[in-house]
Amino acid sequence: MFRRLIFEDSAALFTLVAFITAVSIFVSITWRALRMKRPQLAHSEQLPFSTPTPAARHDSDPAA
């Protein structure tokens, strides 16, 4: 019956590996963002607005 239980040491190991993986992902994203060049930063700032957006229906015809 007790052979199917997860041992405490292996559970702690898996938790530690998951934490180290998550921290390494966040640190690498932060490091990459901090080292971004100015032209790439300016391009990323304007990404949602790089293409013209058509006006909404309620903005285009105020009389209707």
C-alpha positions, 0 to 999 in steps of 0.5 A: 500500500505504501509503495505508491506514495510519493516520497517527500524527498522526490516531491521537494526535488520536483518543486525545486526544479519547477521553481528554478525553471520558472525563475530562470525563464523570468530572469532571461526575459528580464535580461533580454528586455533590459539589453534591448537596443533603442531602435528595437525598443522604439519599434516595440513601443509602436507595435499595436499602432503600426497599422491604421485602425479603422474607425468604429461604427459609432465614431464614423457617423454621428448623425445616425 
